[in-house]
Amino acid sequence: MRAEAQAYADQINDALALLRRFLDWDRALRRLDELNNRVEDPKLWDDPKAAQEVMRERRRLDEAITATRAIETELNDTIELMEMAEAEGDSALVDDGVATLAALAERAERDKVQALLAGEADANNAYIEVNAGAGGTESQDWAGMLQRMYARWAERHGMKVELVDFHAGEQAGIKSATLMIRGENAYGHAKTESGVHRLVRISPYDSAARRHTSFASVWVYPEVDDDIDIEVLDKDLKIDTYRASGAGGQHVNTTDSAVRITHVPTGIIVACQNQRSQHKNRAEAMKQLKARLYEQELQKREAEATAGYEAKTEIGWGHQIRSYVLQPYQLVKDLRTGVTSTSPSDVLDGDLDSFMAAALSQRVTGEKVDVEDVD
């Protein structure tokens, strides 16, 4: 078989192996049989809420298993057809087989990512919180670039973006901002972005044109829906009000409508100022707080599930997940997965999907990658 075709076949087999490992194939088949039996039970719908959960789980498992089997069958059929064509010297049919494998490889990668987004909260909307690190204008400009990058990424994927909280920098960029991303699997796609992002570039704010290194932290946490009960005690909350900043008219800038809530036991701080009334801002801030508490619980569960290898559960300035070198090479390197890319002019937005997919795959395999720093 041609080297090109073999490369596609290896890529497809790697994706199938990851899917089977993620699904725990034998357990998934047994679980699907159990769910099919439960669906046939007429008493299932006596509890509609429980029945809907069963149907959702059954649909997810059935789709993942069916897609995996379909790709495997098509791969084997295509390889068998190509071997017959090569034996008969039919180069045109071999070329068709290579094209089929190329398309199947793309499909396998898409199905792999979709199957990996099967976590408890992956289908939820997501909050993305960006905070500038130490470094003044440089870090604030970098945080603003990240905020725009995530907004563009979400819009490109047909998601809706809402600015929940925003604090502008003194000269450029932002001190902090919180985005609400609404769309299918928003949290599942974005959750691997949590961490510290580093930018290395020739500073446009330095008259000596020296190279500067800037840091910004990113938090991603899922929106909590009505089916998830998070108990928050009033005695554990410290609530501050202040005047909102930025555009919004006379009312926004002259009343204490913005709300900041501190959860004393955990130290979590959330804020909202995009609504015109203090009451609405408080309600939105409470939603963010519950989402952060829920995300903490999810990380605890993941840490328990990945006890066999080191799991990162906290963000610190020493735990970088990605570095960007904008000049002169426009290089992006994920320090967590080892994926490196030299992107086109829009370096921040061009390869974000590939970095997210690599990070999702690493969450399943648990592999550790030793990489050299970007610079």
C-alpha positions as a printed Julia matrix, in Angstrom:
375×3 Matrix{Float64}:
   0.0    0.0     0.0
   1.22   3.5    -0.79
   2.99   5.42    1.96
   0.37   8.19    1.77
  -2.47   5.7     2.21
  -0.64   3.97    5.07
  -0.21   7.31    6.85
  -3.95   7.98    6.61
  -4.72   4.45    7.82
  -2.39   4.89   10.82
  -4.05   8.21   11.67
  -7.5    6.58   11.54
  -6.37   3.63   13.68
  -4.9    5.99   16.28
  -8.19   7.87   16.47
 -10.14   4.6    16.8
  -7.81   3.35   19.53
  -8.3    6.58   21.49
 -12.08   6.35   21.09
 -12.14   2.76   22.32
  -9.95   3.63   25.28
 -12.07   6.65   26.16
 -15.32   4.72   25.91
 -13.89   1.7    27.78
 -15.24  -0.35   24.89
 -16.39  -3.53   26.61
 -18.0   -1.61   29.46
 -19.7    0.74   26.96
 -21.22  -2.19   25.05
 -22.56  -3.72   28.28
 -23.91  -0.37   29.41
 -25.69   0.2    26.09
 -27.39  -3.2    26.41
 -28.52  -2.27   29.93
 -29.93   1.05   28.73
 -31.73  -0.59   25.81
 -33.4   -2.98   28.26
 -34.42  -0.08   30.51
 -35.94   1.81   27.57
 -38.17  -1.18   26.86
 -39.5   -1.1    30.43
 -42.96   0.6    30.39
 -42.4    1.87   33.94
 -39.44   3.99   32.87
 -41.57   7.05   32.13
 -43.17   6.99   35.58
 -40.27   9.31   36.44
 -39.89  11.64   33.39
 -36.7   13.32   34.65
 -34.91  10.0    35.2
 -36.21   8.73   31.86
 -34.76  11.74   30.03
 -31.37  11.1    31.64
 -31.5    7.47   30.52
 -32.43   8.48   26.97
 -29.63  11.07   26.79
 -27.02   8.6    28.01
 -28.3    5.93   25.63
 -28.19   8.34   22.68
 -24.62   9.47   23.46
 -23.35   5.9    23.82
 -25.19   4.65   20.74
 -23.88   7.49   18.57
 -20.28   7.0    19.74
 -20.34   3.23   19.29
 -22.09   3.4    15.9
 -19.65   6.04   14.6
 -16.63   4.01   15.75
 -17.91   0.83   14.12
 -18.79   2.64   10.89
 -15.3    4.16   10.56
 -13.66   0.8    11.31
 -15.8   -0.99    8.71
 -15.17   1.64    6.03
 -11.43   1.58    6.75
 -11.21  -2.2     6.36
 -13.35  -2.18    3.2
 -11.26   0.6     1.61
  -7.94  -1.09    2.41
  -9.2   -4.4     1.01
 -10.39  -2.68   -2.18
  -7.05  -0.88   -2.6
  -5.1   -4.12   -2.19
  -7.23  -5.72   -4.92
  -6.75  -2.67   -7.17
  -2.95  -2.74   -6.68
  -2.87  -6.45   -7.49
  -4.73  -5.74  -10.75
  -2.67  -2.63  -11.55
  -5.68  -0.28  -11.46
  -3.99   3.0   -10.44
  -7.18   5.06  -10.82
  -8.99   2.91   -8.26
  -5.99   3.16   -5.93
  -6.13   6.96   -6.21
  -9.82   6.86   -5.31
  -8.96   4.73   -2.29
  -6.35   7.23   -1.1
  -8.89  10.06   -1.42
 -11.42   7.99    0.52
  -8.91   7.37    3.31
  -8.05  11.08    3.47
 -11.72  11.98    3.89
 -12.16   9.18    6.43
  -9.17  10.48    8.43
 -10.79  13.92    8.69
 -14.08  12.32    9.73
 -12.31  10.18   12.36
 -10.68  13.27   13.86
 -14.01  15.1    14.03
 -15.76  12.09   15.58
 -12.89  11.67   18.04
 -13.25  15.23   19.32
 -17.03  14.91   19.57
 -16.74  11.64   21.49
 -14.22  13.19   23.88
 -16.8   15.86   24.69
 -18.91  13.45   26.73
 -18.09  14.76   30.19
 -20.7   15.6    32.79
 -20.79  19.32   31.94
 -19.23  19.38   28.46
 -22.53  20.23   26.77
 -23.1   23.29   29.01
 -22.51  26.92   28.17
 -19.22  28.27   29.51
 -17.8   31.28   31.29
 -14.31  32.33   30.17
 -12.56  34.64   32.62
  -9.35  36.4    31.55
  -7.08  38.23   34.02
  -3.92  40.18   33.27
  -0.83  39.22   35.22
   1.95  41.42   36.56
   3.51  43.66   33.95
   1.23  46.66   33.6
   0.27  47.73   30.1
   2.05  44.79   28.42
   0.09  42.14   30.33
  -3.16  44.09   30.07
  -2.76  44.33   26.29
  -2.07  40.58   26.15
  -5.18  39.83   28.24
  -7.22  41.95   25.83
  -5.82  40.0    22.89
  -6.83  36.71   24.54
 -10.33  38.0    25.23
 -10.76  38.93   21.55
  -9.3   35.58   20.47
 -11.87  33.59   22.45
 -14.71  35.81   21.26
 -13.69  35.33   17.62
 -13.28  31.58   18.11
 -16.77  31.27   19.59
 -18.39  33.39   16.86
 -16.6   31.38   14.15
 -18.2   28.23   15.58
 -21.69  29.74   15.6
 -21.78  30.42   19.35
 -23.16  33.52   21.02
 -20.82  35.7    23.09
 -21.92  37.95   25.94
 -19.59  40.26   27.9
 -20.5   39.71   31.56
 -17.79  41.74   33.29
 -15.1   44.09   31.98
 -12.36  46.2    33.55
 -10.32  48.2    31.06
  -6.57  48.71   31.36
  -5.1   52.15   31.99
  -3.56  52.56   28.53
  -4.53  49.46   26.54
  -6.15  46.06   26.88
  -7.99  44.88   29.98
  -7.32  44.18   33.63
  -9.98  41.45   33.6
 -13.02  40.33   31.62
 -15.58  37.55   31.78
 -17.29  36.16   28.67
 -20.38  33.96   28.56
 -20.14  31.55   25.6
 -23.48  30.01   24.61
 -23.42  27.11   22.19
 -23.22  23.35   21.75
 -20.42  21.79   23.83
 -19.06  25.25   24.69
 -17.52  24.12   27.99
 -16.23  20.87   26.55
 -14.3   22.69   23.83
 -13.0   25.53   25.99
 -12.21  23.79   29.3
  -8.64  22.9    28.3
  -7.83  26.61   27.98
  -7.7   27.05   31.77
  -4.17  27.98   32.73
  -1.55  30.65   32.27
  -0.81  31.91   28.76
   2.51  33.6    28.0
   3.28  36.07   25.22
   6.81  36.86   23.99
   7.07  39.77   21.56
   8.83  43.0    20.66
   6.79  45.46   22.67
   4.93  48.18   20.73
   4.94  50.2    23.96
   8.74  50.17   24.34
  10.56  52.92   22.41
  13.75  50.8    22.58
  11.97  47.91   20.79
  12.99  45.39   23.45
  11.45  41.93   23.8
   8.92  41.6    26.64
   7.28  38.58   28.26
   3.7   38.94   29.47
   1.34  36.61   31.33
  -2.44  36.28   31.57
  -4.49  33.66   33.35
  -7.64  32.07   31.93
 -10.38  30.35   33.92
 -13.08  28.31   32.15
 -16.07  27.0    34.08
 -19.5   25.64   33.04
 -22.82  27.38   33.46
 -24.93  25.62   36.08
 -28.42  24.7    34.88
 -31.54  24.06   36.95
 -30.81  20.32   37.16
 -27.67  20.95   39.24
 -28.23  21.92   42.87
 -25.41  24.0    44.38
 -25.97  25.14   47.97
 -24.44  28.52   48.85
 -24.94  29.88   52.39
 -25.46  33.63   52.87
 -23.06  33.63   55.83
 -20.25  32.5    53.49
 -20.66  35.48   51.15
 -19.11  38.92   51.17
 -20.97  41.22   48.75
 -19.57  44.57   47.56
 -21.19  47.08   45.21
 -19.41  49.7    43.14
 -19.88  51.88   40.1
 -19.63  50.17   36.75
 -16.92  51.29   34.33
 -16.93  51.76   30.6
 -19.7   52.7    28.19
 -23.3   52.41   29.26
 -24.76  55.83   29.74
 -25.23  58.14   32.69
 -27.17  55.62   34.81
 -24.47  52.92   34.66
 -21.64  55.26   35.6
 -23.35  57.15   38.44
 -24.97  54.36   40.49
 -23.49  51.46   42.45
 -24.98  48.87   40.09
 -21.93  46.6    39.73
 -21.67  43.67   42.17
 -18.66  41.71   43.43
 -19.22  38.53   45.49
 -16.5   36.8    47.5
 -17.06  33.23   48.66
 -15.13  33.29   51.94
 -14.5   29.52   52.44
 -12.91  29.07   49.0
 -11.69  32.61   48.26
 -13.5   32.62   44.9
 -14.34  36.14   43.65
 -16.88  36.84   40.91
 -18.24  40.13   39.57
 -20.84  41.41   37.15
 -21.55  44.9    35.82
 -23.16  44.39   32.42
 -26.77  44.74   33.67
 -28.38  48.1    34.43
 -29.65  47.15   37.9
 -27.82  45.93   40.98
 -30.41  43.18   41.44
 -29.75  41.68   37.99
 -25.99  41.98   38.39
 -26.2   40.18   41.74
 -28.25  37.35   40.21
 -25.71  36.95   37.38
 -22.78  37.03   39.84
 -24.45  34.28   41.89
 -24.74  32.17   38.74
 -21.01  32.64   38.15
 -20.21  31.69   41.75
 -22.23  28.48   41.53
 -20.52  27.71   38.23
 -17.08  28.15   39.81
 -18.02  25.93   42.76
 -19.35  23.3    40.37
 -16.15  23.47   38.32
 -14.12  22.9    41.47
 -16.15  19.76   42.18
 -15.59  18.53   38.61
 -11.84  19.02   39.0
 -11.87  17.03   42.24
 -13.61  14.16   40.49
 -11.17  14.32   37.57
  -8.22  14.31   39.99
  -9.62  11.17   41.62
 -10.17   9.54   38.23
  -6.63  10.38   37.1
  -4.89   9.4    40.33
  -2.43   7.3    38.32
  -0.71  10.39   36.97
  -0.24  13.97   38.01
  -3.35  16.11   37.5
  -3.17  19.89   37.45
  -6.02  21.38   39.46
  -4.75  24.87   40.22
  -3.57  27.81   38.16
  -0.31  29.45   39.17
   2.04  31.72   37.26
   4.54  28.85   37.04
   2.03  26.5    35.36
   2.01  27.73   31.77
  -0.11  25.87   29.24
   0.89  27.74   26.11
   3.43  30.27   24.86
   3.07  32.62   21.9
   6.01  34.25   20.12
   4.57  36.87   17.77
   7.85  38.18   16.39
   9.69  37.3    14.3
   8.49  33.69   13.8
   4.84  33.84   14.88
   5.33  30.6    16.77
   2.75  29.04   19.06
   3.72  26.13   21.31
   1.51  24.33   23.79
   3.77  23.53   26.73
   1.31  20.91   27.99
   0.89  18.79   24.85
   4.02  19.64   22.86
   1.98  20.77   19.82
   3.8   23.5    17.88
   2.5   25.61   15.03
   3.65  28.5    12.9
   0.33  30.1    12.07
  -0.66  32.58    9.37
  -1.08  36.27   10.15
  -3.83  35.64   12.7
  -1.57  33.61   14.99
  -3.86  33.86   18.01
  -6.91  32.42   16.32
  -5.6   30.21   13.54
  -4.78  26.94   15.31
  -6.82  27.16   18.51
  -8.96  24.18   17.44
  -5.92  21.93   17.02
  -4.55  22.92   20.44
  -7.91  22.2    22.09
  -8.18  18.81   20.38
  -4.64  17.83   21.44
  -5.34  18.82   25.05
  -8.6   16.84   25.07
  -6.76  13.76   23.76
  -4.08  14.1    26.42
  -6.74  14.23   29.15
  -7.83  10.75   28.03
  -4.42   9.16   27.51
  -2.8   10.78   30.55
   0.48  11.02   28.64
   3.07  13.5    29.89
   5.04  15.46   27.31
   8.49  16.84   28.07
   9.03  19.92   25.92
  11.57  22.67   25.69
  10.39  26.22   26.22
   9.52  28.36   23.21
  12.41  30.73   23.58
